[in-house]
C-alpha cells in the first residue's frame, strides 16, 4: 500500500521559514511534516504534524506541490500554511530537538535538496505541480 506524507511551509511576519531539526537519522533540518494516518487527508496530515512537532496551530492556505518519491513509492504533499494563533513554536515531540525561523538565503545544515525544493516551490507562489524526485542529496 502506498503511503502519503504532507508538510507545511510556514512563514513568519519577516518572511522567514519555520524549520524543525530531527532527533534521528541524519539529524537534519526539515519543514514540519510526516506520514498520513488512516482516514486523514493530506491537508489534515500537514496541520496535525505541525501541531505535534512545533505546538503551532496552522491553517492551510494552498497546495504548493505534489512530489512522488520513486525509491519509497510515496507521494508527498506540500502546503503553504499560516499560523492561526500567535504562540511561539517549540519542540513538541521527542522526534524534534529544535525549531527555528530561517531566512531562505541562510538555511541551516544538514538539510536535503528535497526540503529546499519544497520551500522554493512554496515561496514561488506558482500553481502546484506534480514532480518526481529521486534519492535525496544531503547538503552539509
N, CA, C and O atoms as CSV, one atom per row, in Angstrom:
chain,resi,resn,atom,element,x,y,z
A,1,UNK,N,N,0.837,-1.187,0.000
A,1,UNK,CA,C,0.000,0.000,0.000
A,1,UNK,C,C,0.876,1.243,0.000
A,1,UNK,O,O,1.814,1.343,0.791
A,2,UNK,N,N,0.581,2.172,-0.867
A,2,UNK,CA,C,1.326,3.423,-0.923
A,2,UNK,C,C,1.048,4.270,0.298
A,2,UNK,O,O,-0.048,4.267,0.858
A,3,UNK,N,N,2.072,4.987,0.684
A,3,UNK,CA,C,1.928,5.924,1.797
A,3,UNK,C,C,1.893,7.343,1.240
A,3,UNK,O,O,2.368,7.608,0.136
A,4,UNK,N,N,1.322,8.242,2.025
A,4,UNK,CA,C,1.408,9.651,1.674
A,4,UNK,C,C,2.023,10.397,2.849
A,4,UNK,O,O,1.882,10.002,4.006
A,5,UNK,N,N,2.696,11.465,2.524
A,5,UNK,CA,C,3.247,12.355,3.527
A,5,UNK,C,C,2.798,13.767,3.202
A,5,UNK,O,O,2.438,14.070,2.064
A,6,UNK,N,N,2.822,14.616,4.197
A,6,UNK,CA,C,2.444,16.012,3.984
A,6,UNK,C,C,3.278,16.893,4.893
A,6,UNK,O,O,3.623,16.517,6.013
A,7,UNK,N,N,3.590,18.068,4.390
A,7,UNK,CA,C,4.414,19.005,5.138
A,7,UNK,C,C,3.932,20.425,4.891
A,7,UNK,O,O,3.179,20.696,3.955
A,8,UNK,N,N,4.390,21.328,5.763
A,8,UNK,CA,C,3.934,22.712,5.716
A,8,UNK,C,C,5.111,23.672,5.597
A,8,UNK,O,O,6.111,23.545,6.304
A,9,UNK,N,N,4.973,24.630,4.694
A,9,UNK,CA,C,5.903,25.750,4.625
A,9,UNK,C,C,5.182,26.910,5.300
A,9,UNK,O,O,4.173,27.411,4.804
A,10,UNK,N,N,5.728,27.328,6.451
A,10,UNK,CA,C,5.112,28.367,7.272
A,10,UNK,C,C,6.083,29.535,7.327
A,10,UNK,O,O,7.266,29.356,7.616
A,11,UNK,N,N,5.582,30.729,7.050
A,11,UNK,CA,C,6.425,31.923,7.098
A,11,UNK,C,C,5.980,32.827,8.230
A,11,UNK,O,O,4.795,32.903,8.557
A,12,UNK,N,N,6.949,33.513,8.823
A,12,UNK,CA,C,6.608,34.492,9.851
A,12,UNK,C,C,6.428,35.863,9.214
A,12,UNK,O,O,6.511,36.000,7.994
A,13,UNK,N,N,6.182,36.876,10.037
A,13,UNK,CA,C,5.924,38.226,9.527
A,13,UNK,C,C,7.133,38.831,8.800
A,13,UNK,O,O,6.983,39.792,8.045
A,14,UNK,N,N,8.319,38.275,9.024
A,14,UNK,CA,C,9.528,38.742,8.338
A,14,UNK,C,C,9.861,37.902,7.097
A,14,UNK,O,O,10.888,38.127,6.456
A,15,UNK,N,N,9.003,36.943,6.761
A,15,UNK,CA,C,9.213,36.117,5.588
A,15,UNK,C,C,10.110,34.914,5.804
A,15,UNK,O,O,10.411,34.184,4.860
A,16,UNK,N,N,10.544,34.700,7.050
A,16,UNK,CA,C,11.388,33.535,7.331
A,16,UNK,C,C,10.536,32.270,7.354
A,16,UNK,O,O,9.333,32.321,7.610
A,17,UNK,N,N,11.183,31.128,7.082
A,17,UNK,CA,C,10.515,29.830,7.009
A,17,UNK,C,C,10.805,29.045,8.286
A,17,UNK,O,O,11.929,29.057,8.788
A,18,UNK,N,N,9.787,28.365,8.808
A,18,UNK,CA,C,9.957,27.556,10.012
A,18,UNK,C,C,10.531,26.190,9.659
A,18,UNK,O,O,9.990,25.483,8.808
A,19,UNK,N,N,11.632,25.818,10.316
A,19,UNK,CA,C,12.241,24.504,10.149
A,19,UNK,C,C,12.321,23.806,11.493
A,19,UNK,O,O,12.404,24.448,12.540
A,20,UNK,N,N,12.296,22.486,11.449
A,20,UNK,CA,C,12.467,21.656,12.639
A,20,UNK,C,C,13.697,20.776,12.429
A,20,UNK,O,O,14.032,20.417,11.300
A,21,UNK,N,N,14.363,20.434,13.531
A,21,UNK,CA,C,15.526,19.542,13.430
A,21,UNK,C,C,15.169,18.203,14.051
A,21,UNK,O,O,14.698,18.134,15.186
A,22,UNK,N,N,15.399,17.143,13.290
A,22,UNK,CA,C,15.065,15.786,13.747
A,22,UNK,C,C,16.089,15.267,14.751
A,22,UNK,O,O,17.260,15.647,14.724
A,23,UNK,N,N,15.625,14.399,15.627
A,23,UNK,CA,C,16.488,13.771,16.630
A,23,UNK,C,C,17.022,12.424,16.157
A,23,UNK,O,O,17.745,11.754,16.893
A,24,UNK,N,N,16.678,12.025,14.951
A,24,UNK,CA,C,17.035,10.699,14.443
A,24,UNK,C,C,17.645,10.815,13.051
A,24,UNK,O,O,17.667,11.897,12.465
A,25,UNK,N,N,18.130,9.719,12.536
A,25,UNK,CA,C,18.654,9.668,11.165
A,25,UNK,C,C,19.794,10.640,10.943
A,25,UNK,O,O,20.786,10.629,11.672
A,26,UNK,N,N,19.646,11.478,9.933
A,26,UNK,CA,C,20.674,12.469,9.586
A,26,UNK,C,C,20.706,13.638,10.566
A,26,UNK,O,O,21.578,14.503,10.482
A,27,UNK,N,N,19.751,13.661,11.496
A,27,UNK,CA,C,19.577,14.800,12.422
A,27,UNK,C,C,19.469,16.106,11.623
A,27,UNK,O,O,20.058,17.134,11.958
A,28,UNK,N,N,18.695,16.001,10.568
A,28,UNK,CA,C,18.584,17.082,9.600
A,28,UNK,C,C,17.499,18.081,9.928
A,28,UNK,O,O,16.633,17.850,10.771
A,29,UNK,N,N,17.578,19.204,9.229
A,29,UNK,CA,C,16.553,20.232,9.274
A,29,UNK,C,C,15.534,19.929,8.181
A,29,UNK,O,O,15.877,19.410,7.119
A,30,UNK,N,N,14.276,20.261,8.459
A,30,UNK,CA,C,13.181,19.878,7.584
A,30,UNK,C,C,12.024,20.846,7.811
A,30,UNK,O,O,11.942,21.473,8.867
A,31,UNK,N,N,11.146,20.971,6.846
A,31,UNK,CA,C,9.886,21.650,7.122
A,31,UNK,C,C,9.026,20.688,7.933
A,31,UNK,O,O,9.137,19.476,7.750
A,32,UNK,N,N,8.172,21.191,8.824
A,32,UNK,CA,C,7.351,20.283,9.638
A,32,UNK,C,C,6.448,19.417,8.759
A,32,UNK,O,O,5.834,19.908,7.812
A,33,UNK,N,N,6.375,18.133,9.083
A,33,UNK,CA,C,5.530,17.232,8.309
A,33,UNK,C,C,5.753,15.796,8.697
A,33,UNK,O,O,6.572,15.494,9.566
A,34,UNK,N,N,5.023,14.910,8.053
A,34,UNK,CA,C,5.160,13.489,8.347
A,34,UNK,C,C,4.198,12.654,7.537
A,34,UNK,O,O,3.612,13.121,6.560
A,35,UNK,N,N,4.045,11.426,7.951
A,35,UNK,CA,C,3.238,10.434,7.238
A,35,UNK,C,C,1.780,10.522,7.673
A,35,UNK,O,O,1.475,10.710,8.851
A,36,UNK,N,N,0.887,10.382,6.697
A,36,UNK,CA,C,-0.540,10.422,6.970
A,36,UNK,C,C,-1.032,9.216,7.747
A,36,UNK,O,O,-0.443,8.136,7.692
A,37,UNK,N,N,-2.113,9.418,8.464
A,37,UNK,CA,C,-2.771,8.348,9.216
A,37,UNK,C,C,-4.026,7.912,8.462
A,37,UNK,O,O,-4.546,8.678,7.650
A,38,UNK,N,N,-4.519,6.707,8.709
A,38,UNK,CA,C,-5.727,6.241,8.022
A,38,UNK,C,C,-6.890,7.220,8.200
A,38,UNK,O,O,-7.124,7.728,9.297
A,39,UNK,N,N,-7.606,7.472,7.118
A,39,UNK,CA,C,-8.773,8.346,7.161
A,39,UNK,C,C,-8.454,9.829,7.210
A,39,UNK,O,O,-9.349,10.642,7.442
A,40,UNK,N,N,-7.204,10.196,6.998
A,40,UNK,CA,C,-6.775,11.579,7.121
A,40,UNK,C,C,-6.393,12.122,5.732
A,40,UNK,O,O,-5.692,11.450,4.976
A,41,UNK,N,N,-6.846,13.310,5.407
A,41,UNK,CA,C,-6.448,13.924,4.132
A,41,UNK,C,C,-5.017,14.425,4.242
A,41,UNK,O,O,-4.468,14.529,5.339
A,42,UNK,N,N,-4.415,14.735,3.098
A,42,UNK,CA,C,-3.054,15.282,3.113
A,42,UNK,C,C,-3.014,16.610,3.874
A,42,UNK,O,O,-2.082,16.850,4.642
A,43,UNK,N,N,-4.000,17.461,3.671
A,43,UNK,CA,C,-4.029,18.745,4.387
A,43,UNK,C,C,-4.155,18.524,5.898
A,43,UNK,O,O,-3.497,19.210,6.680
A,44,UNK,N,N,-4.991,17.575,6.308
A,44,UNK,CA,C,-5.122,17.271,7.735
A,44,UNK,C,C,-3.817,16.735,8.302
A,44,UNK,O,O,-3.464,17.034,9.443
A,45,UNK,N,N,-3.100,15.945,7.514
A,45,UNK,CA,C,-1.803,15.427,7.948
A,45,UNK,C,C,-0.841,16.575,8.214
A,45,UNK,O,O,-0.179,16.599,9.252
A,46,UNK,N,N,-0.755,17.523,7.290
A,46,UNK,CA,C,0.158,18.656,7.468
A,46,UNK,C,C,-0.173,19.442,8.730
A,46,UNK,O,O,0.726,19.767,9.506
A,47,UNK,N,N,-1.438,19.748,8.944
A,47,UNK,CA,C,-1.863,20.512,10.127
A,47,UNK,C,C,-1.536,19.745,11.404
A,47,UNK,O,O,-1.010,20.323,12.356
A,48,UNK,N,N,-1.840,18.452,11.435
A,48,UNK,CA,C,-1.563,17.635,12.625
A,48,UNK,C,C,-0.068,17.559,12.903
A,48,UNK,O,O,0.364,17.720,14.045
A,49,UNK,N,N,0.715,17.317,11.867
A,49,UNK,CA,C,2.161,17.190,12.059
A,49,UNK,C,C,2.787,18.480,12.566
A,49,UNK,O,O,3.672,18.441,13.421
A,50,UNK,N,N,2.344,19.618,12.058
A,50,UNK,CA,C,2.856,20.897,12.562
A,50,UNK,C,C,2.553,21.018,14.047
A,50,UNK,O,O,3.421,21.399,14.832
A,51,UNK,N,N,1.344,20.699,14.430
A,51,UNK,CA,C,0.936,20.792,15.845
A,51,UNK,C,C,1.772,19.844,16.705
A,51,UNK,O,O,2.254,20.226,17.771
A,52,UNK,N,N,1.943,18.598,16.232
A,52,UNK,CA,C,2.704,17.613,17.001
A,52,UNK,C,C,4.174,17.993,17.140
A,52,UNK,O,O,4.780,17.757,18.185
A,53,UNK,N,N,4.750,18.579,16.092
A,53,UNK,CA,C,6.183,18.853,16.106
A,53,UNK,C,C,6.555,20.204,16.695
A,53,UNK,O,O,7.642,20.355,17.253
A,54,UNK,N,N,5.659,21.201,16.578
A,54,UNK,CA,C,6.015,22.563,16.990
A,54,UNK,C,C,5.054,23.198,17.987
A,54,UNK,O,O,5.348,24.255,18.544
A,55,UNK,N,N,3.909,22.561,18.214
A,55,UNK,CA,C,2.899,23.149,19.081
A,55,UNK,C,C,2.049,24.212,18.407
A,55,UNK,O,O,1.106,24.715,19.018
A,56,UNK,N,N,2.354,24.567,17.172
A,56,UNK,CA,C,1.609,25.619,16.478
A,56,UNK,C,C,0.304,25.108,15.894
A,56,UNK,O,O,0.219,23.978,15.413
A,57,UNK,N,N,-0.707,25.958,15.945
A,57,UNK,CA,C,-1.941,25.728,15.204
A,57,UNK,C,C,-1.814,26.502,13.907
A,57,UNK,O,O,-1.520,27.698,13.907
A,58,UNK,N,N,-2.043,25.800,12.788
A,58,UNK,CA,C,-1.955,26.443,11.479
A,58,UNK,C,C,-3.196,26.142,10.659
A,58,UNK,O,O,-3.942,25.203,10.940
A,59,UNK,N,N,-3.395,26.960,9.642
A,59,UNK,CA,C,-4.425,26.700,8.648
A,59,UNK,C,C,-3.746,26.609,7.283
A,59,UNK,O,O,-2.757,27.293,7.016
A,60,UNK,N,N,-4.285,25.773,6.450
A,60,UNK,CA,C,-3.743,25.583,5.108
A,60,UNK,C,C,-4.233,26.714,4.214
A,60,UNK,O,O,-5.427,27.010,4.162
A,61,UNK,N,N,-3.285,27.346,3.508
A,61,UNK,CA,C,-3.636,28.383,2.539
A,61,UNK,C,C,-3.772,27.806,1.142
A,61,UNK,O,O,-4.734,28.102,0.433
A,62,UNK,N,N,-2.790,26.964,0.737
A,62,UNK,CA,C,-2.839,26.410,-0.606
A,62,UNK,C,C,-1.858,25.255,-0.738
A,62,UNK,O,O,-0.873,25.161,-0.006
A,63,UNK,N,N,-2.152,24.390,-1.681
A,63,UNK,CA,C,-1.252,23.310,-2.058
A,63,UNK,C,C,-0.135,23.926,-2.893
A,63,UNK,O,O,-0.407,24.712,-3.800
A,64,UNK,N,N,1.129,23.578,-2.597
A,64,UNK,CA,C,2.249,24.158,-3.345
A,64,UNK,C,C,2.974,23.133,-4.211
A,64,UNK,O,O,3.760,23.509,-5.081
A,65,UNK,N,N,2.722,21.839,-3.987
A,65,UNK,CA,C,3.341,20.825,-4.821
A,65,UNK,C,C,3.013,19.421,-4.362
A,65,UNK,O,O,2.722,19.182,-3.190
A,66,UNK,N,N,3.067,18.501,-5.305
A,66,UNK,CA,C,2.936,17.068,-5.030
A,66,UNK,C,C,4.205,16.430,-5.576
A,66,UNK,O,O,4.603,16.692,-6.712
A,67,UNK,N,N,4.832,15.598,-4.767
A,67,UNK,CA,C,6.126,15.017,-5.115
A,67,UNK,C,C,6.051,13.505,-4.972
A,67,UNK,O,O,5.721,12.988,-3.905
A,68,UNK,N,N,6.358,12.809,-6.044
A,68,UNK,CA,C,6.399,11.353,-5.993
A,68,UNK,C,C,7.847,10.942,-5.811
A,68,UNK,O,O,8.703,11.222,-6.651
A,69,UNK,N,N,8.105,10.273,-4.695
A,69,UNK,CA,C,9.443,9.785,-4.383
A,69,UNK,C,C,9.521,8.341,-4.841
A,69,UNK,O,O,9.064,7.428,-4.153
A,70,UNK,N,N,10.104,8.151,-6.007
A,70,UNK,CA,C,10.167,6.830,-6.621
A,70,UNK,C,C,10.795,5.784,-5.693
A,70,UNK,O,O,10.208,4.715,-5.527
A,71,UNK,N,N,11.967,6.038,-5.076
A,71,UNK,CA,C,12.588,4.986,-4.260
A,71,UNK,C,C,11.695,4.477,-3.116
A,71,UNK,O,O,11.776,3.308,-2.739
A,72,UNK,N,N,10.856,5.345,-2.576
A,72,UNK,CA,C,9.978,4.949,-1.469
A,72,UNK,C,C,8.555,4.652,-1.937
A,72,UNK,O,O,7.725,4.221,-1.137
A,73,UNK,N,N,8.257,4.873,-3.221
A,73,UNK,CA,C,6.909,4.744,-3.769
A,73,UNK,C,C,5.919,5.495,-2.878
A,73,UNK,O,O,4.907,4.951,-2.435
A,74,UNK,N,N,6.248,6.765,-2.634
A,74,UNK,CA,C,5.471,7.586,-1.711
A,74,UNK,C,C,5.170,8.944,-2.344
A,74,UNK,O,O,6.021,9.531,-3.013
A,75,UNK,N,N,3.964,9.429,-2.128
A,75,UNK,CA,C,3.584,10.767,-2.559
A,75,UNK,C,C,3.680,11.712,-1.356
A,75,UNK,O,O,3.193,11.412,-0.266
A,76,UNK,N,N,4.316,12.852,-1.586
A,76,UNK,CA,C,4.445,13.894,-0.571
A,76,UNK,C,C,3.665,15.117,-1.047
A,76,UNK,O,O,3.791,15.520,-2.203
A,77,UNK,N,N,2.874,15.699,-0.179
A,77,UNK,CA,C,2.122,16.904,-0.482
A,77,UNK,C,C,2.717,18.034,0.345
A,77,UNK,O,O,2.992,17.859,1.532
A,78,UNK,N,N,2.914,19.180,-0.267
A,78,UNK,CA,C,3.421,20.354,0.455
A,78,UNK,C,C,2.382,21.462,0.378
A,78,UNK,O,O,1.763,21.687,-0.662
A,79,UNK,N,N,2.205,22.144,1.497
A,79,UNK,CA,C,1.205,23.199,1.610
A,79,UNK,C,C,1.840,24.463,2.177
A,79,UNK,O,O,2.712,24.396,3.044
A,80,UNK,N,N,1.398,25.611,1.684
A,80,UNK,CA,C,1.695,26.872,2.348
A,80,UNK,C,C,0.660,26.993,3.457
A,80,UNK,O,O,-0.541,26.865,3.219
A,81,UNK,N,N,1.138,27.241,4.668
A,81,UNK,CA,C,0.252,27.360,5.822
A,81,UNK,C,C,0.548,28.666,6.553
A,81,UNK,O,O,1.626,29.244,6.412
A,82,UNK,N,N,-0.417,29.113,7.327
A,82,UNK,CA,C,-0.190,30.291,8.172
A,82,UNK,C,C,-0.598,29.968,9.595
A,82,UNK,O,O,-1.455,29.121,9.849
A,83,UNK,N,N,0.042,30.667,10.505
A,83,UNK,CA,C,-0.269,30.466,11.918
A,83,UNK,C,C,-1.682,30.944,12.215
A,83,UNK,O,O,-2.100,32.002,11.745
A,84,UNK,N,N,-2.408,30.163,12.991
A,84,UNK,CA,C,-3.768,30.533,13.379
A,84,UNK,C,C,-3.765,31.317,14.687
A,84,UNK,O,O,-4.733,32.011,15.000
A,85,UNK,N,N,-2.679,31.207,15.450
A,85,UNK,CA,C,-2.527,31.926,16.713
A,85,UNK,C,C,-1.097,32.447,16.792
A,85,UNK,O,O,-0.264,32.109,15.951
A,86,UNK,N,N,-0.814,33.256,17.785
A,86,UNK,CA,C,0.486,33.930,17.861
A,86,UNK,C,C,1.520,33.205,18.722
A,86,UNK,O,O,2.607,33.738,18.945
A,87,UNK,N,N,1.209,32.008,19.207
A,87,UNK,CA,C,2.181,31.325,20.076
A,87,UNK,C,C,3.493,31.075,19.342
A,87,UNK,O,O,3.525,30.975,18.116
A,88,UNK,N,N,4.562,30.975,20.104
A,88,UNK,CA,C,5.880,30.702,19.537
A,88,UNK,C,C,6.041,29.197,19.339
A,88,UNK,O,O,5.579,28.414,20.169
A,89,UNK,N,N,6.691,28.783,18.250
A,89,UNK,CA,C,6.919,27.353,18.043
A,89,UNK,C,C,7.976,26.831,19.015
A,89,UNK,O,O,8.957,27.510,19.318
A,90,UNK,N,N,7.750,25.614,19.490
A,90,UNK,CA,C,8.708,24.949,20.378
A,90,UNK,C,C,8.750,23.469,19.999
A,90,UNK,O,O,7.767,22.934,19.488
A,91,UNK,N,N,9.887,22.801,20.248
A,91,UNK,CA,C,9.902,21.357,20.004
A,91,UNK,C,C,8.828,20.687,20.862
A,91,UNK,O,O,8.850,20.813,22.086
A,92,UNK,N,N,7.900,19.985,20.239
A,92,UNK,CA,C,6.769,19.400,20.957
A,92,UNK,C,C,6.679,17.896,20.785
A,92,UNK,O,O,5.634,17.296,21.038
A,93,UNK,N,N,7.776,17.285,20.353
A,93,UNK,CA,C,7.814,15.846,20.116
A,93,UNK,C,C,9.230,15.368,20.400
A,93,UNK,O,O,10.186,16.115,20.190
A,94,UNK,N,N,9.380,14.132,20.875
A,94,UNK,CA,C,10.734,13.589,21.058
A,94,UNK,C,C,11.515,13.502,19.743
A,94,UNK,O,O,12.742,13.402,19.758
A,95,UNK,N,N,10.812,13.540,18.610
A,95,UNK,CA,C,11.465,13.476,17.297
A,95,UNK,C,C,12.117,14.801,16.907
A,95,UNK,O,O,12.915,14.841,15.970
A,96,UNK,N,N,11.788,15.886,17.612
A,96,UNK,CA,C,12.254,17.227,17.249
A,96,UNK,C,C,13.127,17.794,18.368
A,96,UNK,O,O,12.713,17.853,19.526
A,97,UNK,N,N,14.349,18.211,18.000
A,97,UNK,CA,C,15.267,18.765,19.005
A,97,UNK,C,C,15.302,20.285,19.000
A,97,UNK,O,O,15.697,20.903,19.988
A,98,UNK,N,N,14.886,20.891,17.884
A,98,UNK,CA,C,14.977,22.344,17.766
A,98,UNK,C,C,14.015,22.819,16.688
A,98,UNK,O,O,13.748,22.112,15.717
A,99,UNK,N,N,13.500,24.030,16.875
A,99,UNK,CA,C,12.722,24.707,15.836
A,99,UNK,C,C,13.357,26.070,15.618
A,99,UNK,O,O,13.880,26.683,16.549
A,100,UNK,N,N,13.305,26.539,14.367
A,100,UNK,CA,C,13.976,27.803,14.071
A,100,UNK,C,C,13.330,28.473,12.860
A,100,UNK,O,O,12.999,27.815,11.874
A,101,UNK,N,N,13.156,29.799,12.951
A,101,UNK,CA,C,12.754,30.598,11.795
A,101,UNK,C,C,14.022,30.906,11.014
A,101,UNK,O,O,15.000,31.384,11.588
A,102,UNK,N,N,14.017,30.637,9.702
A,102,UNK,CA,C,15.229,30.760,8.889
A,102,UNK,C,C,14.986,31.587,7.635
A,102,UNK,O,O,13.940,31.484,6.994
A,103,UNK,N,N,15.970,32.403,7.303
A,103,UNK,CA,C,15.968,33.110,6.024
A,103,UNK,C,C,16.227,32.085,4.924
A,103,UNK,O,O,16.997,31.146,5.125
A,104,UNK,N,N,15.599,32.253,3.772
A,104,UNK,CA,C,15.817,31.322,2.663
A,104,UNK,C,C,17.289,31.303,2.245
A,104,UNK,O,O,17.810,30.255,1.862
A,105,UNK,N,N,17.943,32.426,2.315
A,105,UNK,CA,C,19.342,32.515,1.896
A,105,UNK,C,C,20.315,31.947,2.926
A,105,UNK,O,O,21.511,31.855,2.653
A,106,UNK,N,N,19.822,31.565,4.103
A,106,UNK,CA,C,20.707,31.074,5.170
A,106,UNK,C,C,20.108,29.846,5.853
A,106,UNK,O,O,20.007,29.802,7.079
A,107,UNK,N,N,19.711,28.852,5.059
A,107,UNK,CA,C,19.126,27.636,5.633
A,107,UNK,C,C,20.213,26.826,6.344
A,107,UNK,O,O,21.324,26.701,5.827
A,108,UNK,N,N,19.904,26.270,7.531
A,108,UNK,CA,C,20.904,25.512,8.290
A,108,UNK,C,C,21.193,24.160,7.648
A,108,UNK,O,O,20.443,23.706,6.784
A,109,UNK,N,N,22.251,23.535,8.059
A,109,UNK,CA,C,22.671,22.223,7.573
A,109,UNK,C,C,22.740,21.269,8.750
A,109,UNK,O,O,22.928,21.722,9.879
A,110,UNK,N,N,22.598,19.976,8.539
A,110,UNK,CA,C,22.320,19.329,7.262
A,110,UNK,C,C,20.855,19.486,6.875
A,110,UNK,O,O,19.966,19.571,7.722
A,111,UNK,N,N,20.639,19.520,5.568
A,111,UNK,CA,C,19.300,19.514,5.032
A,111,UNK,C,C,19.352,18.951,3.622
A,111,UNK,O,O,20.407,18.937,2.987
A,112,UNK,N,N,18.219,18.491,3.143
A,112,UNK,CA,C,18.197,17.812,1.847
A,112,UNK,C,C,17.775,18.752,0.731
A,112,UNK,O,O,17.136,19.778,0.960
A,113,UNK,N,N,18.148,18.373,-0.474
A,113,UNK,CA,C,17.708,19.111,-1.648
A,113,UNK,C,C,16.186,19.076,-1.771
A,113,UNK,O,O,15.588,20.004,-2.316
A,114,UNK,N,N,15.559,18.019,-1.271
A,114,UNK,CA,C,14.102,17.897,-1.310
A,114,UNK,C,C,13.446,18.965,-0.432
A,114,UNK,O,O,12.424,19.534,-0.814
A,115,UNK,N,N,14.022,19.239,0.730
A,115,UNK,CA,C,13.494,20.289,1.597
A,115,UNK,C,C,13.594,21.643,0.898
A,115,UNK,O,O,12.643,22.424,0.909
A,116,UNK,N,N,14.732,21.915,0.299
A,116,UNK,CA,C,14.915,23.179,-0.412
A,116,UNK,C,C,13.919,23.298,-1.558
A,116,UNK,O,O,13.345,24.365,-1.775
A,117,UNK,N,N,13.714,22.221,-2.285
A,117,UNK,CA,C,12.773,22.227,-3.418
A,117,UNK,C,C,11.376,22.618,-2.965
A,117,UNK,O,O,10.724,23.448,-3.598
A,118,UNK,N,N,10.909,22.018,-1.863
A,118,UNK,CA,C,9.562,22.321,-1.382
A,118,UNK,C,C,9.447,23.754,-0.884
A,118,UNK,O,O,8.423,24.403,-1.097
A,119,UNK,N,N,10.485,24.252,-0.226
A,119,UNK,CA,C,10.477,25.650,0.223
A,119,UNK,C,C,10.420,26.576,-0.990
A,119,UNK,O,O,9.596,27.490,-1.036
A,120,UNK,N,N,11.287,26.344,-1.965
A,120,UNK,CA,C,11.328,27.207,-3.141
A,120,UNK,C,C,10.018,27.171,-3.914
A,120,UNK,O,O,9.552,28.209,-4.383
A,121,UNK,N,N,9.419,25.998,-4.053
A,121,UNK,CA,C,8.139,25.905,-4.749
A,121,UNK,C,C,7.060,26.702,-4.017
A,121,UNK,O,O,6.245,27.372,-4.650
A,122,UNK,N,N,7.053,26.630,-2.697
A,122,UNK,CA,C,6.056,27.372,-1.918
A,122,UNK,C,C,6.288,28.880,-2.025
A,122,UNK,O,O,5.336,29.647,-2.172
A,123,UNK,N,N,7.547,29.303,-1.950
A,123,UNK,CA,C,7.848,30.732,-1.996
A,123,UNK,C,C,7.615,31.327,-3.376
A,123,UNK,O,O,7.360,32.526,-3.495
A,124,UNK,N,N,7.698,30.507,-4.421
A,124,UNK,CA,C,7.498,30.994,-5.788
A,124,UNK,C,C,6.069,31.479,-6.011
A,124,UNK,O,O,5.833,32.370,-6.827
A,125,UNK,N,N,5.117,30.895,-5.287
A,125,UNK,CA,C,3.727,31.315,-5.423
A,125,UNK,C,C,3.052,30.880,-6.708
A,125,UNK,O,O,1.964,31.361,-7.027
A,126,UNK,N,N,3.668,29.990,-7.442
A,126,UNK,CA,C,3.090,29.500,-8.694
A,126,UNK,C,C,2.104,28.367,-8.402
A,126,UNK,O,O,2.126,27.809,-7.305
A,127,UNK,N,N,1.246,28.017,-9.351
A,127,UNK,CA,C,0.317,26.907,-9.125
A,127,UNK,C,C,1.067,25.610,-8.808
A,127,UNK,O,O,2.169,25.378,-9.306
A,128,UNK,N,N,0.459,24.780,-7.982
A,128,UNK,CA,C,1.060,23.496,-7.607
A,128,UNK,C,C,1.226,22.627,-8.838
A,128,UNK,O,O,0.411,22.657,-9.761
A,129,UNK,N,N,2.299,21.855,-8.830
A,129,UNK,CA,C,2.579,20.943,-9.922
A,129,UNK,C,C,2.979,19.600,-9.322
A,129,UNK,O,O,3.241,19.499,-8.123
A,130,UNK,N,N,3.025,18.576,-10.163
A,130,UNK,CA,C,3.452,17.249,-9.733
A,130,UNK,C,C,4.895,17.056,-10.188
A,130,UNK,O,O,5.231,17.319,-11.343
A,131,UNK,N,N,5.749,16.591,-9.263
A,131,UNK,CA,C,7.165,16.416,-9.536
A,131,UNK,C,C,7.588,15.005,-9.145
A,131,UNK,O,O,7.028,14.419,-8.219
A,132,UNK,N,N,8.556,14.474,-9.834
A,132,UNK,CA,C,9.162,13.205,-9.446
A,132,UNK,C,C,10.515,13.517,-8.826
A,132,UNK,O,O,11.305,14.275,-9.388
A,133,UNK,N,N,10.776,12.927,-7.664
A,133,UNK,CA,C,12.071,13.135,-7.022
A,133,UNK,C,C,12.782,11.798,-6.904
A,133,UNK,O,O,12.154,10.750,-6.754
A,134,UNK,N,N,14.068,11.856,-6.975
A,134,UNK,CA,C,14.896,10.657,-6.830
A,134,UNK,C,C,15.457,10.626,-5.414
A,134,UNK,O,O,14.919,11.274,-4.516
A,135,UNK,N,N,16.505,9.898,-5.218
A,135,UNK,CA,C,17.134,9.816,-3.907
A,135,UNK,C,C,17.570,11.208,-3.459
A,135,UNK,O,O,18.095,11.993,-4.248
A,136,UNK,N,N,17.344,11.497,-2.189
A,136,UNK,CA,C,17.680,12.816,-1.662
A,136,UNK,C,C,19.189,13.010,-1.585
A,136,UNK,O,O,19.944,12.077,-1.311
A,137,UNK,N,N,19.598,14.231,-1.831
A,137,UNK,CA,C,21.002,14.604,-1.689
A,137,UNK,C,C,21.109,15.472,-0.441
A,137,UNK,O,O,20.308,16.384,-0.237
A,138,UNK,N,N,22.099,15.182,0.386
A,138,UNK,CA,C,22.261,15.890,1.644
A,138,UNK,C,C,23.288,17.005,1.495
A,138,UNK,O,O,24.379,16.800,0.963
A,139,UNK,N,N,22.921,18.176,1.972
A,139,UNK,CA,C,23.822,19.319,1.988
A,139,UNK,C,C,24.301,19.492,3.425
A,139,UNK,O,O,23.503,19.619,4.353
A,140,UNK,N,N,25.589,19.493,3.580
A,140,UNK,CA,C,26.169,19.575,4.939
A,140,UNK,C,C,26.903,20.864,5.155
A,140,UNK,O,O,27.446,21.091,6.236
